[in-house]
Amino acid sequence: MPPIQQAPSIHHTSRTVLVVLLLIMLSAGLVLVILKNIGSINTASNAGTYETGYADGFRAAREIATGALPAANQPTNGYATLSGTVTAAQGNNIEFWASGLILDEAIDGVGMERMVTIQDDTEIILMQQVSNDTLTAAQRSFILTGENPIAGQDPASPPAPFRASEGTVADIAVGDTITVEGADGQDLALVAEITAGKITVIKTTTVENEN
């Protein structure tokens, strides 16, 4: 008689099933890890592509916008001066919000807010607006006396709407408009902290007397 084959025991079958399930779980885990890594690579690649595309697009738009400005307003050798509104003034440190620039802080590394350090030898010029009544009276006087200039002499200048005078740090206040010139003549477009050689301050207040 042929030998009787015994049926696999329950314990043997269970071990086989567990091994198969374990292999399936390991395979699924490896697939998930691979998919996750692929997703991370694609995300990083897409992010890099977006950032590069945005930066290139911004620079191209800035070039177009700058080229559309009148020739007199286009900087030829950079920005030797910057103008803007004072946002904070404390001692020899002035903060102002620059105007006339097309910048993106994420791309250029500097925004519109600038810090100015005033030195002992920094020249400060105050420009105060003459009141309307004073300016009108001066213009009338100029018309009456300045129509016939003396031969051989330069004609008199019309009354200026601003009066210039020497100022100090204490004269600079929040809300004033300033024009800053660097101490070393550098291009200030991308300079966040400026050492001032000269500051012209246009005050928000008026003066009654032109002289």
C-alpha positions as CSV (number, residue, x, y, z in Angstrom):
1,M,0.0,0.0,0.0
2,P,1.2,3.5,-0.8
3,P,2.2,5.6,2.2
4,I,-0.6,7.7,3.6
5,Q,0.1,11.4,3.2
6,Q,-0.8,13.4,6.2
7,A,-2.7,16.7,5.8
8,P,-0.7,19.8,6.8
9,S,-1.2,20.6,10.4
10,I,-3.1,23.8,11.4
11,H,0.0,25.3,13.0
12,H,2.0,24.9,9.8
13,T,-0.8,26.5,7.7
14,S,-1.0,29.4,10.1
15,R,2.7,30.0,10.0
16,T,2.6,30.1,6.2
17,V,-0.2,32.6,6.2
18,L,1.6,34.8,8.6
19,V,4.8,34.8,6.5
20,V,2.8,35.7,3.4
21,L,1.0,38.5,5.2
22,L,4.3,39.8,6.6
23,L,5.8,39.8,3.1
24,I,2.8,41.7,1.7
25,M,3.0,44.3,4.5
26,L,6.8,44.8,3.9
27,S,6.2,45.2,0.1
28,A,3.4,47.7,0.8
29,G,5.6,49.6,3.2
30,L,8.4,49.8,0.6
31,V,6.0,51.0,-2.0
32,L,4.7,53.8,0.3
33,V,8.2,54.9,1.1
34,I,9.1,55.1,-2.6
35,L,6.0,57.0,-3.4
36,K,6.6,59.4,-0.6
37,N,10.2,60.1,-1.7
38,I,9.0,60.6,-5.3
39,G,6.4,63.0,-4.1
40,S,8.9,65.0,-2.0
41,I,11.3,65.2,-5.0
42,N,8.4,66.4,-7.3
43,T,7.3,69.0,-4.7
44,A,10.8,70.4,-4.2
45,S,11.2,70.5,-8.0
46,N,7.9,72.3,-8.5
47,A,8.7,74.7,-5.7
48,G,12.1,75.5,-7.2
49,T,10.6,75.9,-10.6
50,Y,7.9,78.3,-9.2
51,E,10.5,80.4,-7.3
52,T,12.7,80.6,-10.4
53,G,9.8,81.5,-12.6
54,Y,8.5,84.2,-10.3
55,A,12.0,85.7,-9.9
56,D,12.6,85.8,-13.6
57,G,9.1,87.2,-14.3
58,F,9.5,89.9,-11.6
59,R,12.9,91.0,-13.0
60,A,11.5,91.1,-16.6
61,A,8.5,93.2,-15.4
62,R,10.8,95.5,-13.5
63,E,12.9,96.1,-16.6
64,I,9.8,96.9,-18.6
65,A,8.5,99.3,-16.0
66,T,11.9,101.0,-15.6
67,G,12.2,101.4,-19.3
68,A,8.8,103.0,-19.5
69,L,9.9,105.9,-17.2
70,P,10.9,109.2,-18.7
71,A,14.6,109.4,-19.6
72,A,15.1,112.0,-16.9
73,N,13.8,109.6,-14.2
74,Q,15.9,106.6,-15.3
75,P,19.0,106.1,-13.2
76,T,22.1,105.9,-15.3
77,N,24.7,105.1,-12.6
78,G,22.5,103.7,-9.9
79,Y,20.9,105.6,-7.1
80,A,23.3,108.0,-5.5
81,T,20.4,109.4,-3.5
82,L,17.2,107.9,-2.1
83,S,14.0,109.8,-1.1
84,G,11.2,108.8,1.1
85,T,9.0,109.5,4.1
86,V,10.4,109.4,7.7
87,T,8.7,106.6,9.7
88,A,10.9,106.8,12.9
89,A,13.4,109.3,14.3
90,Q,15.5,108.6,17.4
91,G,18.8,110.4,18.0
92,N,21.1,109.9,15.1
93,N,19.1,107.0,13.6
94,I,16.4,107.7,11.1
95,E,14.1,105.2,9.5
96,F,12.3,106.0,6.2
97,W,10.2,104.3,3.6
98,A,11.9,104.7,0.2
99,S,10.0,105.7,-2.9
100,G,10.8,105.4,-6.6
101,L,12.2,101.8,-6.4
102,I,10.8,98.6,-7.8
103,L,11.9,95.9,-5.4
104,D,10.9,92.5,-4.0
105,E,12.5,91.7,-0.6
106,A,12.5,88.0,-1.3
107,I,14.4,88.5,-4.6
108,D,16.6,91.6,-3.9
109,G,17.3,90.9,-0.2
110,V,16.2,94.4,0.8
111,G,12.8,96.1,0.9
112,M,11.7,99.7,0.9
113,E,12.3,100.3,4.6
114,R,15.8,101.9,5.2
115,M,17.8,102.9,8.2
116,V,20.0,106.0,8.1
117,T,22.8,106.8,10.5
118,I,23.7,110.5,10.8
119,Q,27.3,111.4,11.6
120,D,28.7,114.5,13.1
121,D,29.8,115.8,9.7
122,T,26.5,114.9,7.9
123,E,25.1,118.0,6.2
124,I,21.4,118.6,6.9
125,I,19.5,121.0,4.8
126,L,15.9,122.1,5.8
127,M,13.5,123.0,3.1
128,Q,10.4,124.7,4.6
129,Q,7.5,125.6,2.4
130,V,6.6,129.3,2.4
131,S,3.0,130.1,3.3
132,N,0.6,130.9,0.4
133,D,0.1,134.5,1.6
134,T,3.8,135.1,1.8
135,L,4.6,133.5,-1.5
136,T,1.8,135.4,-3.3
137,A,3.0,138.7,-1.9
138,A,6.6,137.9,-3.0
139,Q,5.4,137.0,-6.5
140,R,3.5,140.2,-6.9
141,S,6.5,142.2,-5.8
142,F,8.7,140.3,-8.2
143,I,6.3,141.0,-11.1
144,L,6.4,144.8,-10.3
145,T,10.1,145.1,-9.8
146,G,11.6,142.3,-11.9
147,E,10.1,142.9,-15.4
148,N,13.0,145.1,-16.6
149,P,16.3,143.6,-15.5
150,I,19.4,145.8,-15.7
151,A,21.4,145.4,-18.9
152,G,24.4,143.1,-18.4
153,Q,23.1,141.5,-15.3
154,D,21.4,138.2,-14.8
155,P,17.6,138.6,-14.3
156,A,16.4,138.1,-10.7
157,S,15.1,134.7,-9.8
158,P,11.4,134.4,-9.0
159,P,10.4,133.7,-5.4
160,A,11.0,130.1,-4.4
161,P,8.2,128.1,-2.7
162,F,10.7,126.7,-0.2
163,R,13.1,128.4,2.1
164,A,16.4,126.6,2.7
165,S,18.3,126.7,5.9
166,E,20.9,124.7,7.8
167,G,19.3,122.1,10.1
168,T,20.2,119.5,12.8
169,V,19.1,116.0,13.7
170,A,16.5,117.4,16.0
171,D,14.7,119.1,13.1
172,I,13.9,115.7,11.5
173,A,10.5,114.4,12.4
174,V,8.1,111.5,11.5
175,G,6.2,112.5,8.3
176,D,9.0,114.6,6.8
177,T,10.2,113.8,3.3
178,I,13.9,113.3,3.1
179,T,16.5,112.8,0.4
180,V,19.6,110.9,1.5
181,E,23.0,110.9,-0.1
182,G,25.5,108.3,1.1
183,A,28.7,109.3,2.7
184,D,30.8,107.3,0.2
185,G,28.7,107.9,-3.0
186,Q,27.7,104.3,-3.3
187,D,24.6,103.0,-5.1
188,L,21.9,103.0,-2.4
189,A,19.2,101.0,-4.2
190,L,20.1,97.8,-2.3
191,V,21.6,99.3,0.8
192,A,19.4,98.6,3.9
193,E,21.6,100.7,6.3
194,I,22.9,103.9,5.0
195,T,25.6,106.2,6.4
196,A,24.4,109.7,5.4
197,G,26.7,112.3,3.9
198,K,23.9,114.7,3.2
199,I,20.2,114.8,4.1
200,T,17.7,117.2,2.6
201,V,14.6,117.5,4.7
202,I,11.3,118.8,3.3
203,K,9.2,119.8,6.4
204,T,5.5,119.3,6.6
205,T,5.2,122.8,8.3
206,T,5.3,126.2,6.6
207,V,7.0,129.4,7.3
208,E,5.5,132.9,7.1
209,N,8.6,134.8,6.2
210,E,10.5,134.0,3.0
211,N,13.6,135.9,4.0
